[in-house]
Amino acid sequence: MKILCIFLLFVVYFALSLSLESTNAIGIYLVISLGLFFWGVIEWRSIINRRNAEDRRRLEEVIAEIPHTQSQISDNLLNVMLIDDVNNFLYILQRDSLQVDFDIETILFSQVLEIAIIEEENVLNLYPKEGLLGSTLANNEEINEEDFEEEEDEDEDEEDELIEALCLQIVVDDLTNPILEYPFISNDHSLAKDSDEYIEAYSCCNEWYQKIFIIIKRFEHDKVAVKLWQ
């Protein structure tokens, strides 16, 4: 209500400045209207910052109830990945909006079978390569080899390329939900491939890929990689 009043006063003073004939009066009303406008913007940002801080506080209360040693929280607070290296659990928490509760996937380290970095439906990294996602990687490698010369001629276009999807794809030993995804870039916040934001997102994605890679290696001797049906 306070912000609405400020912006209404801004409109009133700005309209009055346009209707006056005196140069001094016009200047005074313009200064007042600009002051009200910037005051309103500051108040609006303050409300947004307080709301964001409250949303993060509530999120931290939720994840504090889950034992974990490492965490990854998305900027929009809709996705969380936790590692409990003491009890050997991986948690993936996801929700569609800030107003709803998280869906929580609890995965034993020994249930993690495969890990892949997926960018725009292309597999960039995958372990193990002979697993469920291996055929996707093979197909992408063939495409990349065929188009290699064309890609060299399109360097300038690639600099402006927008990435709308970058995620970790995790295969787990669970018939009800065998493939899980954790997004680092989603289509509601696409990034230019040569931007600092993309580099940071990819670096973070790769860091968690390495962590889950280590988890798989720990238990690799106890399980057999998933094979595609023939």
QUIGI-V672380 format. One record per residue. N is the residue number from 1. RES is the residue in one small letter. PSI is psi in degrees with one decimal (NA if undefined). Layout:
n | res | psi
N | RES | PSI
N | RES | PSI
This chain:
n | res | psi
1 | m | -39.8
2 | k | -44.2
3 | i | -40.7
4 | l | -43.3
5 | c | -40.5
6 | i | -45.0
7 | f | -30.3
8 | l | -42.2
9 | l | -37.9
10 | f | -46.5
11 | v | -42.2
12 | v | -49.9
13 | y | -35.7
14 | f | -40.2
15 | a | -39.8
16 | l | -37.2
17 | s | -28.0
18 | l | -19.1
19 | s | -7.8
20 | l | 155.8
21 | e | -28.2
22 | s | 127.6
23 | t | -41.5
24 | n | -43.9
25 | a | -41.2
26 | i | -45.4
27 | g | -43.3
28 | i | -45.5
29 | y | -34.4
30 | l | -42.7
31 | v | -44.2
32 | i | -43.4
33 | s | -39.8
34 | l | -39.9
35 | g | -42.8
36 | l | -38.7
37 | f | -50.1
38 | f | -33.3
39 | w | -44.7
40 | g | -41.2
41 | v | -43.1
42 | i | -43.5
43 | e | -39.1
44 | w | -45.2
45 | r | -36.7
46 | s | -41.3
47 | i | -43.9
48 | i | -43.8
49 | n | -41.3
50 | r | -39.1
51 | r | -42.7
52 | n | -41.0
53 | a | -38.8
54 | e | -40.7
55 | d | -42.1
56 | r | -37.1
57 | r | -43.7
58 | r | -38.4
59 | l | -43.4
60 | e | -31.2
61 | e | -38.5
62 | v | -49.5
63 | i | -19.3
64 | a | -23.7
65 | e | -10.7
66 | i | 119.3
67 | p | 127.1
68 | h | 157.5
69 | t | -20.6
70 | q | 148.6
71 | s | 151.6
72 | q | 120.7
73 | i | 128.5
74 | s | 156.2
75 | d | -33.4
76 | n | 2.1
77 | l | 19.8
78 | l | -15.1
79 | n | 135.5
80 | v | 138.0
81 | m | 130.2
82 | l | 144.0
83 | i | 126.5
84 | d | 93.9
85 | d | -8.9
86 | v | -47.8
87 | n | 2.5
88 | n | 53.4
89 | f | 144.5
90 | l | 131.8
91 | y | 136.0
92 | i | 118.4
93 | l | 128.9
94 | q | 149.2
95 | r | 161.2
96 | d | -24.5
97 | s | 167.3
98 | l | -14.0
99 | q | -6.2
100 | v | 164.7
101 | d | 159.8
102 | f | 144.1
103 | d | 125.0
104 | i | 121.7
105 | e | 122.9
106 | t | 118.1
107 | i | 125.7
108 | l | 143.3
109 | f | -39.8
110 | s | -14.8
111 | q | -11.4
112 | v | 118.7
113 | l | -41.0
114 | e | 159.0
115 | i | 139.4
116 | a | 147.6
117 | i | 121.3
118 | i | 124.1
119 | e | 117.7
120 | e | 44.7
121 | e | 6.3
122 | n | 133.5
123 | v | 117.0
124 | l | -41.9
125 | n | 145.3
126 | l | 136.4
127 | y | 131.3
128 | p | 153.2
129 | k | -20.2
130 | e | 9.3
131 | g | -161.4
132 | l | -36.4
133 | l | 2.2
134 | g | -37.3
135 | s | -33.6
136 | t | -43.0
137 | l | -43.7
138 | a | -43.6
139 | n | -41.5
140 | n | -35.7
141 | e | -39.8
142 | e | -43.1
143 | i | -43.9
144 | n | -37.6
145 | e | -39.1
146 | e | -34.2
147 | d | 11.2
148 | f | -45.8
149 | e | -38.2
150 | e | -38.1
151 | e | -34.0
152 | e | -33.7
153 | d | -6.4
154 | e | 31.4
155 | d | -41.3
156 | e | -38.7
157 | d | -37.0
158 | e | -30.1
159 | e | -30.1
160 | d | 3.9
161 | e | 134.3
162 | l | 130.8
163 | i | 120.7
164 | e | -10.0
165 | a | 124.4
166 | l | 122.5
167 | c | 163.4
168 | l | 133.7
169 | q | 125.1
170 | i | 126.0
171 | v | 128.0
172 | v | 159.8
173 | d | 74.7
174 | d | 109.5
175 | l | -25.4
176 | t | -30.8
177 | n | 76.1
178 | p | -22.5
179 | i | 119.7
180 | l | 150.6
181 | e | 141.2
182 | y | 114.3
183 | p | 139.6
184 | f | -25.7
185 | i | 132.3
186 | s | 164.9
187 | n | -10.5
188 | d | -1.1
189 | h | 63.7
190 | s | 151.4
191 | l | 144.3
192 | a | 138.5
193 | k | -23.5
194 | d | 12.5
195 | s | 156.8
196 | d | -34.2
197 | e | -40.0
198 | y | -44.5
199 | i | -42.6
200 | e | -42.8
201 | a | -42.9
202 | y | -39.4
203 | s | -43.0
204 | c | -41.8
205 | c | -45.0
206 | n | -36.4
207 | e | -43.7
208 | w | -29.4
209 | y | -44.8
210 | q | -38.1
211 | k | -45.1
212 | i | -31.2
213 | f | -44.7
214 | i | -39.8
215 | i | -45.0
216 | i | -44.5
217 | k | -35.5
218 | r | -38.4
219 | f | 10.4
220 | e | -35.2
221 | h | -14.2
222 | d | -2.1
223 | k | 165.8
224 | v | 136.9
225 | a | 142.9
226 | v | 137.6
227 | k | 149.0
228 | l | 147.4
229 | w | 138.9
230 | q | NA
